[in-house]
Amino acid sequence: MFAAVSVFAIFACLLFGGVRLGYNISMDGKVITTVSSKNVYYSACEIVAQIVEGDDVLSVLPEIEIEAVVTADDTVNNCDEVVNAIIDNTDEIVWASRLHINGEAYGCAEPEALEAALEARRTAFDIPGAVCKSEFADEVLVEEGYFIKDEVDGISALSESIALIKVKTVVTESRLQSVPYQTVTQKTSEKPAGYVSVSRQGVCGTVEIKTDIIYINGEETDRITTSSKVTAEPVNEIITVGTARTSGAGARAVLKFPLPAGVWEISCPFGKGGHKGVDLRAPHGTPIMAAAGGTVTLAGVYRNYGNCVIIDHGNGFSTLYAHASSLCVRQGDKVSAGEVIALVGSTGYSTGNHLHFEVYVGENRVNPQPYIGL
C-alpha cells in the first residue's frame, strides 16, 4: 500500500507540476523529437512513407534510440512535428521536382536546376530585340515533393527530354503602311478650258499594323493581324481644271496636235473598251511632235507601249507617245512644242502603225481629245 501511495504521489506531482513522462527519439546520438508515446513516433513514420516518393521509404530511415524521460508538457511534439523532424534529419530524403510531359513522368531533378532548364527551353526561340511571348506547346507539369535521394536523376539526365518539348513563340510585329491619297478634280470657270494646275499636293497617310507571327520551335506557322490603326490621314490632291470657253463654238485646243495635218485618223477613241488614250492611225515613219514644251522623263521601251516617250510639262501635267518605230530624243532632253520626238510605228502591243497618245493630270489619265481639239 505504501508503494502504491508513493506512485500516486509521484504522478500527482508530475501532473500538477507541469511535467510528464515522455520519450526522446534520437538519431545518431542526437535527440530529434520528444513524444508522449512510442505510437506517436510509429504513426509519424507511416505518414513519412506516404508523403515521400520512392520504394520502401522506411528502409532509408536511420536507426533510432528511444529513451523514457520526464519532460515538460510544452516540449512534447505532436504527430506532424515528428514527421517534419524525421524528414529533416534523414539525409536520404530530399526535396525535388518531378517533370511530366504530356502526362508522362520523365524523372526528378533539383527544383532550381529544373526550373532554369525549362525557362531556357521556353525562351530558346525568342528573337533578340523583338516583342516575344513564349509558352510550351506541349503540356508540361512540374510536381514538387519529397523523394528518396537515390531516385533523383539530376538535371543532366532530363536534358534530352527537355530539348524535345515543343515551344510556341508569338512575335508581335508593328509596321507602318502607306495609305494612298485620292486625286480630286476641281473645275473653275475663271480659267480657260485646258488650264490644269495642282492646287494642293497630295500626301499619303499612314496606318500602323500589328501582326502576331506564330512559330513552333522556330518555324513560322501562321500570321494574324491583331490591329490596324490610322496614324496619319491622307491629304487629297486637288487639281484645278479650267472650263471657260473661248468665243465661238467649241473649246480651244490647249496642246499642239502631235501629228502633221492630213495624215491621220482616229482608230480608237478614249474610253472605248476601257481605252485610256486616243489612237491616231498614220503611215509608218510619220513624225510625232511634242504637244507642249517640257522635259523628257522617259525615252525607251516601256511595258506594252513599245518605243515610248513621256514628257513632263510641269504642274503635274504630262503626255505620253507610244508604239513609235524609232525615237528622236533621250531622257532628260528639253523639248519645245512641235519638236519631232519620234516616228510612227507599231512596236509593243500593237496591231498596226499608229500613235497612242495619253494625257496625265497628276497620276490620273484623262481624256486627251479635248486637249488637242478633237
Number of C-alpha atoms within 10 A of each C-alpha: 5 7 8 9 10 11 11 12 12 11 15 11 13 17 13 9 11 11 16 19 17 21 21 22 22 17 17 11 9 12 15 17 21 25 24 21 14 16 11 18 23 14 14 20 19 13 15 22 17 12 13 19 18 17 12 11 19 14 9 14 19 15 9 15 14 16 13 15 14 12 19 14 16 9 14 20 17 15 19 13 14 25 23 14 17 21 18 13 15 14 13 16 23 20 17 24 24 21 22 16 16 11 11 11 13 15 17 26 23 17 20 11 15 23 15 12 17 19 13 13 21 23 17 15 19 19 13 7 6 12 13 18 15 20 15 17 15 14 12 16 15 17 12 15 15 17 22 20 17 10 16 19 16 17 20 12 14 17 14 10 13 20 15 12 19 18 21 24 27 24 19 18 16 16 11 15 15 14 16 15 16 16 19 16 16 14 16 14 11 11 15 17 22 19 16 23 19 21 14 14 16 19 17 17 18 18 17 16 17 17 18 20 17 21 19 18 20 15 11 13 11 11 15 11 13 11 11 15 11 15 13 14 14 18 17 17 20 18 22 19 22 18 17 17 15 11 8 7 7 12 19 19 15 17 20 16 20 22 22 13 8 7 11 16 12 14 13 15 17 18 12 10 8 7 13 19 24 22 21 20 20 23 15 16 15 21 21 24 21 27 27 21 18 21 19 23 15 19 21 18 17 15 10 13 20 21 25 26 28 24 27 20 16 14 14 16 19 23 22 21 28 31 28 31 20 19 18 14 18 15 14 13 13 14 21 14 15 18 17 19 24 26 24 27 25 21 21 18 12 16 8 14 21 28 33 23 23 22 23 18 20 22 13 14 15 17 18 20 18 16 20 16 14 14
